[in-house]
């Protein structure tokens, strides 16, 4: 440690040296304070923004995917008009096709499958005389398409004509009378002719009673022979018709047995897959494989229902055919009895009671034959197989997936169509979704795709997923086709002013000690001079705030201060903002 006197001497020496250096440099160096005093003071510049008047809203900004609502997978409801043909796909609507009511979705072995609007699924063939809600639904569709004047619940001649027109409009012929139906119609007409002839003969016999000539006797004998031939013909036709009906019943029962086996097999395969092993691969099934096996079960069950229906139809046909042809045989036998009675009367003239009875019986037979003919004619004509029509809840729809292809043997679903309504799914955070309710406005705001924003409404707000996202559904009435399938920007107003209000930037607001909020307004007549206006704030959004002046004047176009800038004498003032 240095002695104290030595330390003091050293310090004094340093002061002397420093003083000398300062004196020498004094004439060369200007102190900062002196330099500042020699310079001009900087000029302040205000940064201002104009007060606006507009509607202000707070929005949720999100993205939405636009598409058609509720896809539907289509399958046949039964067989087509040619049940003996293999169900080979000869045409199918390609992906992207818009299908309107009356359109053909698929063609099976040359027969069309037409789409109509309705809530009731097809469950039977419809033909002349059919009655029910399904017939009414069909006729309502025919009315909409312009082929029928009005709808009721009964298939009549007007319905058949409308079906023919609908098929012709898409380039096909409707299903008409079968060969067996034509044969029944021919037989019924023949029995009417025979009964009419028997009545005429009975009336002639009465007129000629008591005056028997050789020609009358020969005519009566010929009538008996003709009646005997008619009985033989009626019995032969009865045998053939019942045999054909029983054959159809046997085929229907065989098809039912096959359908039951198919359901059992499909259920067994599905059960094996659900147990963990795919019956074809021996491996655990994938979700798509499991879904296909479930679809196979559904298809087999539909086929089973159709097979049961065909058995019922075939059983009824056996009963109906037996009753009809028993009636024809009985009528022919009665005609024979009349002819024999007439011959007997001619051979033993006298009492005409038997002839009168024969005439009355002939009249009854003719009436019965005419009534039966009317029934058959009412049942025969254009008909609609259950497999050639599919009802959808609404149309038009769009083909979104083609499952079958041309040349396939159809055994299940063949096509998937979209719903008719355009819908958008908007993905939101659960915290944002809590501010919304069904019916709230949604604005599609995508300038690159739309000339102007499009309004829509919230249709459904489901529960949030485990990740905290809500897939909100928005329904749209119409949009340009090019935007279908697009992902677009949407704005959802959650709060809005009731009309145009004054708004200023948030940076223009300042708080003072008493808690009031104010803005600083530049005097347009004296740039740089300002005044303060006390305001009440309202909604804030997009960096601006709603304000209402309570002490001082504030109108649209006034410029409020949002900042300051200092500039030197040689620097031009910065331009104001806004």
Buried (B, 14 or more C-beta within 10 A) or exposed (E): EEEEEEEEEEEEEEEEEEEEEEEEEEEEEEEEEEEEEEEEEEEEBBBBBBBBEBEBBBBBEBBBBBBBBEBBBBBBBBBBBBBEEEBBBEBBBEEEBBBEBBBBBBBBBEBBBBBBBBEEEBEBBBBBBBEBEBBBBBBBBBBBBEBBEEBBBBBBEBBBBBBBBBBEEEEBEBBBBEEBBEBBBEBBBBBBEBBBBBBEBBBBBBEBBEEBEEEBEEBBBEBBEBBBEBBEBBBEBBEBBBEBBBEBBEBBBEBBEEBBEBBEBBBEBBEBBEEEEBBEEEEEBEEEBBEBBBBBBBBBBBBBBBBBBBBEBBBEBBEBBBEBBEBBBBBBBBBBBBBBBBBBBBEEEEEBEBBBBBBEBBBEBBEBBBEBBEEBBEBBBBBBBBBBBBBBEBBBBBBBEBBBEEEEEBBBBBBBBBBBBBBBBBBBBEEBBEEBEEEBBBBBBBEEBBEEEBEBEBBEBEEBEEEEEBBBBBBBEEBEEEBBEBEBBBBBBBEBBEEEBBBBBEBBBEEEEEEBBBBBBBEEEEBEEBEBBBBEEBBBBEEBBBBEBEEEEBEEEBBBBBEEEEEEEEEEEEEBEE
